[in-house]
Amino acid sequence: MINNFFLFQKMKTTPEFETYSLAHGEQTFQQVKIVESGREKEENLCQKYIEKGSITECVINLCIISFGIGLLALPQKVNYVTLIMTPILIVLCGIVNYWTFTVLGDASRQLKIYKYEDIVSALFNPCFSYFFIFVMGIGLFGVMVLFQVILYKFLGGIINEIFSYGYTNMEVFASESFWGEKKIRLLVCYLITILVLFPLCLIKTISQMRFASSFGVFSVFLIIIIVVIQSPSFYFHNVVEGKQEINIFDLSKGFGPDLKFIQSISTIIFAYECHAGIFPVISSLSNPTRPRVQAVFRNATSANVIAYIIITLAGYFSQPENTPDLVLEREKISKNDYLMTIGLCLFSITLSTKISASYNCFRALILNIMKYDPTNYPNRINFILTIVTLSSTTFVAAMFQNISDYISLISSFYGLIIGVIMPGIIFIKTNNYSIFHIKNLLALIFILTLCSIGALTIFFTLKRIFEF
């Protein structure tokens, strides 16, 4: 789910082709406006403006899009899903992810449309399309809040390390020290917004921030490498010497009062969510026949499954008891961890660009609702929208700091609907089978099951937040 917002750097920006970026965890996509004046003209336009790539290049791009916050949250879920079940669920969710990619890819090729929301608009009535836009908007808003919460905590971890406050746990420093005081949170969060986020979010097109592409990818892969390399020493310290127990097959935690097992399934699915980003990848593939597109989806999903299992096991074995919301928040085992501090600094900068990328797409949705052209709108509107949005997200991020709750809500609402439920509905809508055909009936059961998982996750998360 990590977003490489600027994958297609050689693309030209024209009135027919404008690039935006979507982050939701962890997600990048490009809004492609194709002149709808016949199939031949459309294909010529694609060939002229879209950089064609090999299967390998497209697989790498799709993997980069998907790596993000959901990936870093997976190790904690082993506590509730167990060490044996977690890799199995990661594989099963990978299979589901491959199927949803295939559904969206087939719909895009069939309709000759290269935007997720345009596919929904073409297949369903306006009310359904508005609901989809609403889900996208809420999801993007929630993603921006989540990124700001993580940014604040990472900044606290960096300050704790640099000034040697002595806290071994980033979460404890962010809650029990001066860094956890509400006034400090509000002040620091708004300072970050004014000095860093506001100037970045005023940029009208994400293509102007292409410098962050390689930097963002580098920081994320550095974090993953650090976690994997350091896991043996953490395992020896916490498990061998510290006698921390590994949950091999104890589901009691997962099926407690909060049904954490169900909530963990939402998070695992959310780790794969990058579905809006598959359309520019499809468009960039040379000779995009169905077998070649399927090869991209299959190889990218396989790579994701392997990477997710590795980071999950490495992160969990580092701290099997009291595993943090994000693996980067694990307790230090030495006085200083300079390598992780460097990684946090790089990733904090990346989070700033991710927030801007998420806002860029959120702004495009709002401008479409306001009947403004997202490629040409007044600076006054841009200024007002940016102030209102960032003021709201910053206030929410400063007041509510529980990362796990944000991930649960976003994954159960935004992740499930965009990544799984909507592709299931599109599958039923676009195939030629009767509604009572076995494939459609299985799809309906699948959709209803995921709706139940999402509803339960939202209910128990809200119950935990508001203590009712």
C-alpha positions in Angstrom: 0.0 0.0 0.0 2.9 2.4 0.1 2.3 4.9 -2.5 4.7 5.7 -5.3 2.8 8.8 -6.2 4.8 9.6 -9.3 5.4 6.3 -11.1 4.9 7.6 -14.5 7.4 10.4 -14.7 7.6 10.5 -18.5 3.9 11.2 -19.0 2.9 14.4 -20.6 0.2 16.5 -19.0 -2.4 17.6 -21.5 -6.1 18.6 -21.3 -6.8 14.9 -22.1 -4.5 13.5 -19.5 -4.0 14.7 -16.0 -2.4 12.9 -13.1 -3.5 12.7 -9.6 -2.5 10.4 -6.7 -4.5 8.5 -4.2 -3.1 7.4 -0.9 -5.0 5.0 1.6 -2.2 3.2 2.6 -1.8 3.1 1.6 -2.7 3.8 -2.9 -1.8 5.6 -6.1 -3.9 6.2 -9.1 -4.0 8.4 -12.1 -7.1 10.0 -13.4 -7.0 9.4 -17.1 -9.4 11.4 -19.3 -9.7 9.7 -22.6 -11.5 11.5 -25.4 -14.5 9.2 -26.1 -14.8 9.5 -29.8 -14.3 5.9 -30.9 -12.2 3.0 -30.0 -9.5 3.7 -32.7 -8.9 7.3 -31.5 -8.8 6.2 -27.9 -6.2 3.5 -28.6 -4.1 6.0 -30.5 -4.3 8.4 -27.6 -3.1 5.7 -25.2 -0.2 4.8 -27.5 0.8 8.5 -27.8 0.7 9.6 -24.1 1.1 6.5 -22.0 4.6 5.1 -21.4 4.5 1.4 -22.3 6.3 -1.0 -20.0 7.3 -4.6 -19.7 5.5 -7.0 -17.4 8.4 -6.8 -15.0 8.2 -3.0 -14.8 4.5 -3.1 -14.2 4.8 -5.7 -11.5 7.4 -3.6 -9.7 5.1 -0.5 -10.0 2.1 -2.3 -8.7 4.0 -3.7 -5.8 5.3 -0.3 -4.9 1.8 1.1 -4.9 0.6 -1.5 -2.5 3.3 -1.3 0.2 2.3 1.0 3.0 0.8 1.4 6.5 -1.2 -1.8 6.2 2.0 -3.7 5.7 3.5 -2.3 8.8 0.4 -3.1 10.8 0.4 -6.8 10.0 2.8 -8.1 12.8 0.4 -7.1 15.5 -2.4 -9.2 14.1 -0.5 -12.4 14.8 -1.5 -12.0 18.4 -5.2 -12.4 17.5 -5.0 -14.6 14.4 -2.1 -16.8 15.6 1.2 -17.7 14.0 -0.2 -20.5 12.0 -3.4 -18.8 10.7 -1.8 -15.4 9.8 0.2 -16.7 6.8 -2.8 -18.7 5.6 -5.0 -15.6 5.8 -2.4 -13.6 4.0 -2.3 -16.1 1.2 -6.2 -16.4 1.0 -6.5 -12.6 0.9 -3.9 -12.5 -1.8 -6.0 -14.9 -3.9 -9.1 -12.6 -3.3 -6.9 -9.6 -4.2 -5.9 -11.3 -7.5 -9.5 -12.0 -8.3 -10.6 -8.4 -7.7 -7.7 -7.1 -9.8 -8.9 -9.4 -12.6 -12.5 -8.2 -12.3 -11.5 -4.5 -12.5 -9.0 -5.2 -15.3 -11.7 -7.0 -17.4 -14.2 -4.2 -16.7 -11.7 -1.5 -17.7 -10.8 -3.4 -21.0 -14.5 -4.0 -21.7 -15.6 -0.4 -21.2 -12.4 1.2 -22.4 -12.4 3.3 -19.2 -9.3 3.9 -17.2 -10.6 5.4 -13.9 -12.2 3.5 -11.1 -15.0 6.1 -10.4 -15.8 6.3 -14.2 -16.3 2.6 -14.3 -18.7 2.8 -11.4 -20.5 5.7 -13.1 -20.8 3.8 -16.4 -22.2 0.7 -14.8 -24.5 2.0 -12.1 -27.1 4.8 -11.5 -26.0 8.2 -10.2 -27.0 7.5 -6.6 -24.6 4.5 -6.6 -21.9 6.6 -8.1 -22.4 9.4 -5.5 -22.1 6.8 -2.8 -18.8 5.6 -4.3 -17.5 9.1 -4.3 -18.6 9.6 -0.7 -16.7 6.4 0.3 -13.6 7.7 -1.6 -13.9 11.1 0.1 -14.3 9.7 3.6 -11.5 7.2 3.1 -9.1 9.8 1.8 -10.0 12.1 4.8 -9.4 9.2 7.2 -6.1 8.3 5.5 -4.8 11.9 5.9 -5.7 11.9 9.6 -4.0 8.5 10.0 -0.8 9.7 8.3 -0.8 12.9 10.5 -1.2 10.7 13.7 1.7 8.5 12.6 3.8 11.5 11.6 3.3 13.1 15.1 4.3 9.8 16.9 7.3 9.2 14.6 8.5 12.8 15.3 8.1 12.0 19.0 10.2 8.9 18.6 12.9 10.9 16.8 13.0 13.6 19.5 13.1 10.9 22.2 16.2 9.4 20.5 18.0 12.6 19.7 17.5 14.2 23.2 17.9 10.9 25.1 14.7 11.1 27.2 15.3 7.4 27.9 12.0 5.9 26.7 12.4 2.5 25.0 8.8 2.6 23.8 7.6 5.2 21.3 4.0 4.8 22.3 4.8 5.3 26.0 6.8 8.5 25.1 3.8 9.7 23.1 1.4 9.2 26.0 3.2 9.5 29.3 5.8 12.3 28.6 5.2 15.9 27.9 4.8 14.8 24.2 1.4 13.3 25.2 -0.1 16.5 26.6 -3.1 17.6 24.6 -1.8 21.2 24.3 1.5 20.1 23.0 -0.1 17.8 20.5 -2.3 20.6 19.1 0.6 23.0 19.0 3.0 20.6 17.3 0.4 19.2 14.9 -0.7 22.6 13.7 2.9 23.8 13.4 3.7 20.8 11.2 0.6 21.6 9.1 1.4 25.3 8.7 5.1 24.9 8.0 5.2 21.6 6.0 1.8 20.2 4.9 0.0 23.4 3.9 2.7 24.5 1.3 2.8 20.9 -0.1 -1.0 20.6 -0.3 -1.3 24.0 -2.2 0.5 22.4 -5.1 -2.2 21.9 -7.7 -0.9 18.9 -9.5 0.9 16.0 -8.0 3.2 15.8 -11.1 5.0 18.8 -9.6 6.2 16.6 -6.7 7.8 13.8 -8.8 11.1 14.2 -6.9 9.5 12.3 -4.0 9.0 9.1 -6.1 12.4 7.4 -5.6 12.8 8.9 -2.1 9.5 7.4 -0.9 10.3 4.0 -2.3 13.8 4.1 -0.8 12.6 5.0 2.7 9.9 2.3 2.7 12.3 -0.5 1.5 14.9 0.7 4.0 12.4 0.4 6.8 11.5 -3.2 5.7 15.2 -4.2 5.4 15.9 -2.7 8.9 13.1 -4.7 10.5 14.1 -7.9 8.9 17.8 -7.5 9.6 17.2 -6.5 13.3 14.6 -9.2 14.0 17.1 -12.0 15.1 18.6 -9.8 17.8 15.2 -8.7 18.9 14.0 -12.3 18.9 17.0 -13.4 21.1 16.5 -10.5 23.5 12.7 -10.8 23.9 11.9 -14.5 23.3 15.0 -16.4 24.2 16.1 -14.2 27.1 12.9 -12.4 27.9 10.8 -15.5 27.8 8.0 -13.8 25.8 5.6 -16.4 24.5 4.7 -16.9 20.8 1.1 -17.4 20.0 1.2 -20.4 17.8 -2.5 -21.5 17.9 -4.3 -19.7 20.7 -7.4 -18.0 19.3 -8.7 -16.9 22.7 -7.5 -13.3 22.2 -8.9 -13.1 18.7 -12.4 -14.2 19.8 -12.6 -12.2 23.0 -15.3 -9.5 23.6 -13.9 -7.2 20.8 -13.6 -10.0 18.2 -10.1 -8.9 17.2 -9.9 -11.9 14.8 -12.6 -10.3 12.6 -10.9 -6.9 12.8 -7.6 -8.4 11.9 -9.1 -9.8 8.7 -10.1 -6.3 7.6 -6.5 -5.1 8.2 -5.0 -7.9 6.2 -7.3 -7.2 3.3 -6.5 -3.5 3.6 -2.8 -4.2 3.2 -3.5 -5.3 -0.4 -5.8 -2.3 -1.2 -4.4 -0.4 -4.1 -7.1 -1.0 -6.6 -7.4 2.5 -8.0 -3.7 2.2 -8.9 -4.1 -0.7 -11.3 -5.6 1.3 -14.1 -2.5 3.4 -15.0 -0.4 0.2 -14.6 -2.7 -1.6 -17.1 -2.5 1.4 -19.5 1.3 1.5 -19.3 1.7 -2.2 -20.2 2.9 -2.8 -23.7 0.6 -5.0 -25.7 -2.0 -5.2 -22.9 -3.7 -8.4 -23.8 -5.6 -10.2 -21.1 -2.9 -12.9 -20.5 -0.2 -10.2 -20.1 -2.4 -8.2 -17.7 -3.1 -11.4 -15.8 0.6 -12.1 -15.6 1.1 -8.6 -14.0 -1.6 -9.2 -11.5 -0.5 -12.7 -10.7 3.2 -11.8 -10.2 2.5 -8.7 -8.3 0.1 -10.4 -5.9 2.6 -13.3 -5.4 5.4 -10.8 -4.6 3.1 -9.0 -2.1 2.2 -12.3 -0.4 5.8 -13.2 0.1 6.8 -9.7 1.3 3.8 -9.6 3.7 4.6 -12.9 5.2 8.3 -12.0 5.7 7.6 -8.6 7.3 4.8 -10.1 9.4 7.0 -12.9 10.8 10.0 -10.7 11.3 8.0 -8.0 13.0 6.1 -10.4 15.2 9.2 -12.4 16.3 10.8 -9.1 17.3 8.2 -8.5 20.0 5.6 -11.2 20.3 4.0 -9.8 23.5 2.5 -6.3 23.4 3.2 -6.1 19.7 2.7 -2.4 18.8 0.2 -1.1 16.3 3.0 -0.5 13.8 6.1 -2.6 13.8 8.2 0.6 13.9 6.9 1.3 17.4 8.5 -1.8 18.9 10.5 -1.3 22.1 14.2 -0.7 21.8 16.5 -3.3 23.1 19.5 -1.0 23.4 20.0 2.6 24.5 20.2 3.9 20.9 18.9 2.6 17.7 20.4 5.0 15.1 19.6 2.9 12.1 15.8 2.9 13.0 16.0 6.6 13.8 17.3 7.4 10.3 14.6 5.2 8.9 12.0 7.1 10.9 13.3 10.4 9.7 13.1 9.3 6.1 9.7 7.8 6.5 8.4 10.9 8.2 9.3 13.0 5.2 7.6 10.4 3.0 4.5 10.6 5.1 4.4 14.4 4.5 4.4 13.8 0.7 1.8 11.0 1.2 -0.5 13.4 3.0 -0.2 15.9 0.1 -0.9 13.1 -2.4 -4.0 12.0 -0.6 -5.2 15.6 -0.4 -4.6 16.1 -4.1 -7.1 13.4 -4.9 -9.5 14.4 -2.1 -9.5 18.0 -3.6 -10.2 16.6 -7.1 -13.3 14.8 -5.7 -14.5 18.0 -4.0 -13.9 20.1 -7.1 -15.8 17.7 -9.3 -18.8 17.9 -6.8 -18.5 21.7 -7.0 -18.5 21.6 -10.8 -14.9 22.9 -11.1 -12.4 21.5 -13.6 -9.7 19.8 -11.4 -7.1 20.8 -13.9 -8.1 24.5 -14.0 -9.6 26.2 -11.0 -9.1 29.5 -9.1 -6.3 29.9 -6.6 -8.8 31.3 -4.1 -10.8 28.0 -4.1 -7.6 26.0 -3.7 -6.5 28.2 -0.7 -9.9 27.9 1.0 -10.3 24.2 0.5 -6.8 23.5 1.7 -7.2 25.5 4.9 -10.6 24.0 5.7 -9.4 20.4 5.0 -6.1 20.5 6.8 -7.5 22.4 9.8 -10.1 19.6 10.2 -7.7 16.7 9.7 -5.1 18.2 12.0 -7.6 18.8 14.8 -8.9 15.2 14.6 -5.3 13.8 14.5 -4.3 15.9 17.5 -7.3 14.8 19.6 -7.4 11.1 18.8 -4.1 9.3 18.7 -5.0 5.6 18.6 -3.4 4.3 15.3 -5.1 0.9 15.7 -8.6 2.4 15.8 -7.9 4.5 12.6 -6.6 1.5 10.7 -9.6 -0.6 11.8 -12.1 2.0 10.7 -10.4 2.8 7.4 -9.8 -0.8 6.5 -13.4 -1.9 7.4 -15.1 1.0 5.6 -12.9 2.3 2.8 -10.6 -0.7 2.3 -13.3 -3.4 2.1 -15.7 -1.4 -0.1 -13.1 -0.1 -2.6 -10.9 -3.2 -2.6 -13.3 -6.1 -2.4 -17.0 -5.4 -2.2 -17.2 -3.0 -5.2 -15.2 -5.4 -7.4 -17.6 -8.2 -6.4 -20.6 -6.0 -7.4 -19.0 -5.1 -10.7 -18.4 -8.8 -11.3 -22.1 -9.6 -11.0 -23.0 -6.6 -13.1 -20.6 -7.3 -16.0 -20.9 -11.0 -16.5 -23.5 -12.6 -18.6 -24.7 -15.1 -16.0 -28.1 -15.2 -14.4 -28.3 -13.8 -10.9 -29.0 -17.3 -9.7 -25.9 -18.7 -11.4 -23.5 -20.4 -9.0 -20.8 -17.9 -9.6 -23.1 -14.9 -8.9 -24.5 -16.6 -5.8 -21.0 -17.3 -4.5 -20.1 -13.6 -5.2 -23.2 -12.5 -3.3 -22.3 -14.7 -0.3 -18.8 -13.3 -0.4 -20.0 -9.7 -0.5 -22.5 -10.2 2.3 -19.7 -11.9 4.4 -17.4 -9.0 3.9 -20.1 -6.5 4.7 -20.7 -8.4 8.0 -17.0 -8.3 8.7 -16.8 -4.6 8.0 -19.9 -3.8 10.1 -18.6 -5.8 13.1 -15.2 -4.1 12.8 -16.8 -0.6 12.8 -19.1 -1.5 15.7 -16.4 -2.8 18.0 -14.0 -0.1 17.1 -16.5 2.6 17.9 -17.5 0.8 21.0 -13.8 0.8 22.1 -13.4 4.5 21.2 -16.6 5.8 22.9 -16.7 3.1 25.6 -20.4 2.2 25.3 
